[in-house]
Amino acid sequence: MNTVEIRQQIKEYVDQLSPERLLVAADFLAYLAERDDNEATEELLKIEGFKEALAKAKKNVKQGKVISIDELQRKY
């Protein structure tokens, strides 16, 4: 079953739920989405030097040391 078919099947199930069960489903989906975000964040934080590079990037942005997307496109 591909992603489109799975989404369609989920939509069919959702359309059959009572308002109370719909709230439960919404909470569960929010939990799953948050968990994915947390796992992705943890994975990034495990990369050696990532925290330092992120801090440097934030500092550069704050100081206006950035390149616009248009400038990047012209460069490359």
N, C-alpha and C positions, 0 to 999 in steps of 0.2 A: 504494500500500500504506500503510495507516494504522499508527499506533504499536502498537496491539494485535496486528495481523497480523505486524508485524516482530518483536515480542517472542515471539510464538508460534513463528515460523520459527526464531528464534535458539535457543529452548528445544529445538526438535526437533533442531537441529544439535548442541547441547551434549549432549543425551542419547545421541548417537551417538559421542561422542569417547572415546578411550582416556584413562586417567588421566594419562598424560604430556601428551597434547594438551590435556586439560582444564586443566592447570597453565599451559600456554602461553596459552590463551584467557583464563584468569583474570588473568594478568599483563598481557595486552594490554588487557583491559577496565579494569583498575586504572589503567594508563597513560592511557587515554582520559578516564577520570573525573577524574584529577589534572590533566590538561591543560585540561579544561573549567573546573575550579576556578581554575587559574592564570590563564586568559584572563579570567575574570570578575573576579578580583582586579585584574589589570592595567587592566581597563576602569574599575573603580571608582577606582583610584589616578590615573587621567587626569582625573577630574572636578575642576575647580578648587575648592579649599577643602575637599576631602573629607578629606585627612589631618588637617587642623586640626580639623574637625568631629568626626571619629572620636576624636581625642585628647581633646577637650573632653567628649565623651559618656562615654568611659572614666573620666575624672576625676570626672564627676558621679556615675557609678555607684559608684565607689570611696567617694565622700563620702556616699552614700545619698540623693543628690538625684534620686530617681526617682519615677515615678507608677505605681501598680499598674494592671494591665489592667482590673480592676473599676472603678477610679476613672475611667479613660478612657472606659469604656463608659457610665458614668453621665453623664459630661460631654457625650458626643456621641451 
